[in-house]
Amino acid sequence: MEHNLYTILGVSHTASAQEVKLAYKRLALKYHPDRNQGNARAEELFKIVNAAYQILSNPGKRARYDLKLQYLQEQRQTIQQHQPYHNPRYRQTREPASVSERHYQNIPRRDERRFARKDLYITAGFFAIMIVFSLLLKVTMDYITGEDKYKTALTYIEDGKYSSAHSLLTDAIYFRPKHADAYLTRASIEMHVYENYRSAVEDLNQVIALQEKPSAEAYLMRGKCLAKLTQYKQAESDFGQALSLDSTLHVAQLDRGEVRLFYLKKYGPAIADFSAFLVHSHKGESWANALTFRGFGYYKTGDYAASEKDYRRVLQADNNNGRVFYLLGRTELEQAQPDSACAHFNEAYRLGYSAALLELRANCR
């Protein structure tokens, strides 16, 4: 059986969120360190099960993971269909020709005739015209072929055939090396499907170089990839460039705030980014993330009351968020509210956020 996150939890690819959650709880109880003290294998399995649940319980991460599984399956099928066939029994060779079959003839030399200067000019002009015509024909055919492959790739993407679309986009770029849209589309596949961020950055560099006025989308995508490659200063710069080109691209504020908060330790500017994003967002996963991140930013700056307020707003919308219960407990500890903090650590652990166990052991009796 293929080893993947679904087989780790023992559920099918079509399992519902509730089935995934029940399977995780069963395995988490089975391999929990408290039940298997001294058992290193059980501890490792507990970590694996927890990591699998973190992906499959998140709709966005699960969708990207399913796309990766689909891509790998397509790659295996392609390799199986193109296995080379070699069998010595089918190799047929002919014995070398005998001496009697070989014919050597003396080719008589023809009389050479000198070209007149006029003939030379006419011949040169004819070949020049043919060369120019051939070049124009090649440029035209390359343009048509490149555009056709690009448009076909777009239809493949709509059908979820990302591997085939990627190959067609590569062909389109071969025929039209300055096709900025083809580079941008291929970068999107490399970024969101294959998670090959380095290749995506190379394509996005081409997009920005080729576009007369580089788009905010190109800078936003490159900033996301640079953040994944731990190039945080460059990522911050790209997010800022995206916002300068399109002030309505509010997701860039969320992304830049995240880089500033967690990696550059610029807590004040990060809080400002999250606050600007929240002016235009009032619900959904991005809204919850912005509130959670801003709450953590307030926590790092010592503004515990503001931090607690943001965490409680998230929990009003989603009371199954174990991570936020955990963060709220830490904020309450800083405000000398141990009873409330312990209750929230316990709730976080009940919801599967294992890091809360350390706080329970250290601060709660």
Summary of the structure (lengths in Angstrom):
residues: 365
radius of gyration: 31.5
end to end distance: 44.5
largest distance: 112.2
contacts: 1047
relative contact order: 0.04
helix: 73%
strand: 0%
